């Protein structure tokens, strides 16, 4: 570059000390071997632009050229810390040090650059050489921070522990807040079981209108130093004119003699000099303008990369606008083109944006997609065959542009059943700076698919901390909390926030999932009508499948609407529902006491859950031998799961094989943390054997482990009721009914407890709730007794007659009817009913009750 260009840069800086042309001047000085002078130029420029990545890189290179290695490394680190996740600064710093053989110092940058660009073989080779040369990673030097301290702290000051990288900082006109480094090497993340702590939310700073809000044509300048004169446009113009005059003089002085008249010669020379001077000024102007445009384009590309990693509809649209502006400013920016293709493909795949698809295809066909091409082809694939081929190509691709599509590459690997490789890419992307919210959400969803909601929540919470209305993370967290039955109000609030944010619309593929999660949360928090209305939006729509009917069955079942639940579950089975739909049908039939129907509908099904439900049905019907066959079929090689083993003990006890049952239960209870099923089964057996104290203790142990275990509340309530502690029993049974409204046994026992406590209206309410589930004879008898206790003999008589109709051979129903007839003054009817009850009871427990009512009726005659 001619020396005159250096002089021109100096003149521009003299007229406007805030100009960013100091970077270009420093580069030319370094190229000319004037490192000391270049360093001084950089220091003056950084006073006005302390967060200029290119300025700090130039200062680092100038110091290297001057032999000040330690100070150079500190400045290169400061440049990298301005935007820790930006590979641009890391690459240039690595290259500057590697070229001088300083691979030990370059290792700090290489350790961070390689995970962001897995396909860059040159960086990887340098890193391997650096690791061989120096096994321990170099510590950050203590010097070299920028004057305002805006660069990140040295490595020694980095936070310890497993803190994941922070979310993208809120962009504003001032310096962005610091983002903590991810711990350890991102290329070797901890196992999936070790979920990260939540990523801290962004600092409360004024948010821009969009990704382009704070990107002016040139960055805003800091106030000039007191000693510097204010920029003067007329002075800049004067300098340009002076430069043209000097250039004209040089050209005239060096012009060769021409065989033309002197006057014509002077005219030609003046014209040529003027043209050359104007051209020189234009070239300088264009060079400076180009440098500014390139720098602005790079900042826009980084903003767009962060928008892609934020992974919402709004952030993708903002990223598209930023990349369009970047490509306009710097058409040669390959990363801008590559990310533009990726963003467009994501907008089509996630939100079915037709214009975005056209742009992605155009960039792909024009060979402009660069490293994003495999991901773009995968996202645009229209047929299963295309998707399979694209999955293989993307899975084999070593890198994605600036790490922006690692989560998409992981999806392709999962489609090819390569879970280990997918997890490696997802974890690296989740721990990058900023983190990929798509990767965090995918890790949560994978944990949910494995049946581990506790493992899923930290990943999903980290995504929500970075973006509170991220739709995928909000839905995944809602599903996890529904399974865990906790924080349901928070989950519902998060979904409502997503719904209220037009920038966070769920992906097209996730909209049904969003509505299902919302419906289940509404039902779980007591708004069953709202839940069913949500489901009605999905019913009959393409792609809704059996999931809607299944969700409706679950909601009805939770509300105790057994008949509605059974109808919905039948529809789910008929429309292609597999095991979950069949399980819902079996539970709905058991809820209504329709055990024979349950056995018929589930005949031939070999799933473990269905076999256990069938065993319970056989027990309820008094067929423990058939129940034993079902439970034994669950075992494999003499072993069976804990819940099956617990039920096996109950069945053996019912068959009279008490020693075997007790041995199994003792083995289960000896575990460090006995499963709830074992505690419940042991309590059930103890209660059946008349060991009330032991049963009560076991039920209370189960409740200590899980206070929301409805079966434990019900069992404890029944034990307390049998022991004459009706008020305590009513409390436990009421809790069981509140936790599980479809628990008919708990409702009947609750009615009995309230009746014995003298609360006839409360008893009537409980019995009627039980009858809404099933026309059970025990509930009808209880209702008759409650109506009688409340002074309504006519209503009591109707309920008693219904009880006899439901079970004509029930001696206890006949006794209840006889007692009601006697209260109405119908002595002859009471005698007839009591005599019939006595014959049916034989020597059973109802025989004594029948005899007492018969004696009372005869005395009154």
C-alpha angles and dihedrals in degrees: 000000000000118000089239089070090056089052092049092051088051092052092050090051091048089055094041114020090184094062116121089222086098087087092057091046091051092050091053092047091050089050088051091052095251098127097154092052091045091052091053091050090051094049091053091047094048090057086071098032106032093164096050105129092195091048093054092045090052090049091051092051091047091053090048089052088051093051095249095130100164094050090044093055090049091053093046089052090050089053091051093047093056088073106008096185096048110104092200096078093038092053095049093046091049092048094048092053096039092053088059093046093252096133092145089061091040093057092083089060097038093053088060100036099051097060089052091053109029091171097057100105095182092058091045092051091050091049093051090049091048091050091051091049096046117019093192119065112246117256120238114263116241096231135065104061114149117260095258095044092238095136120086121276121262117277092259089065095052115121115264129225128045099312111155122225114282127252123264109291119244105268115233140153093269130062113306116247116262118268117214118240117250110251121257123349113330088213091067107043122180119264118286092251088068100075118196124249114253115285109245115251120251118274115267101261130143107280119227122238089248146328091292095046096100102032107098120178086268127016116267110265126232117238111280121257113269092249095053120091118240114262112267119197090203090054091052089051091049090053091051092050091048090050091051091049092051092047090050091052091051092050093048092048092053098040114120120237114269129208093237133100115283095243093052090044092055091050092050092046093050092050093048093046092049091049093048093046091050090047091049092051091047092049091051092047091048092047093052092043091049092051091053093047092049092051092047090049091052091052090049091050091053091049089051092049089055090049091053091051090050086063105202131126091250096046091049092051091049089048090053091053092047092050093048088055092045092051089050092051095044115016089180094062102115094187091056091054093045094049091045090058092047094048092049091049091050091050090053096043095045103032106016095241105175095195090052090053090053091052093048092050092048093052091045094050091046091055089243098122094083114177090357093065097097092048092046092052090049093050094046096045109131103187134043090248092052090047092051093050092045091048091055092048094047093045089054093048109106096210146012125217109286090336091289098130103038091114090053090050089051090054089056091050091051089051087056091048093245096135098162093056091044091052092050092054094043094050093047091050092046091054097044124106108284098017121239105246089198088059094047090051092047091053090052092049092050090053089050090051089054090053094251108125092162089059092046098054099068092054092047093044089053090055092048091049089058094043115009094199099047099141099210093048092046092052093046092049090049091053092048092050092047089056091047093042094225140111090014092152091057091048091051091049090052092053091048089052090052090050091051093052112079089193091062103055111157119251114270090248091052100046094093090046089051092053092047092051091047091050093049092049092049090051093046091052093050103267101115095156090053090048094052090046089055091052091049088064089063101038112112095005118132111271095015091116123169094319093089094052090045092052090049090052091051092049092049091047092051089051091050093248094138098169093050090046092052092051092049092046091051088054091050091052092047093051095054104280112157129199098333090055093047091048090051090051092050092048092049091052092048089048089058093044090247094141096152090053089049092054092047095048094047097044112136094015112131102187112128094234092051093048091054091049089050090051090053089049092052089050091051089051091050098252106123092161091061089044089055092055091053094050094045089053088063093061122092121199093348092308132102137174119274095254091051092046090052092052089045089060091051091051092048089051090052089052091053095252091126098155091057091045092051093048091054093047093048090052091051093045092051091066115110089247110020113212117249090242090060094050091049093047093049091049091048092053092045091051091049090052092051095252093135097164093053091045091051092051092050093049090050091050089054090051092050088058094044118010091189096059102126094191091057093050090049094048092046091049092052091049090050091047092051088051092055096254095126098160093052090044091053090055094051094043092048089055090050091051091048092051094045114020091182092061098113095178091055092049094051091047089047090054091050092048092050091046091054089047090056095253100128097164090050090048091051090052092052094048092049090051089053091049090053086065098044139346089248117175092222091055091048092050090049091049091051091052092047092050090048092050090049093053100258105121095162092055088044091055092052092050092047092051089051090051091054090047091051092051113010093181096053108117091194092057090051091050090052091049091049091051091051091048090052090051089054092052094253096135096165092049090049092052092049093049094044093050090050091048091050092054093049095044095054103173095340126120092267092060093077092049091050091050092051093051091046092052091049092050093050093048090055090053 
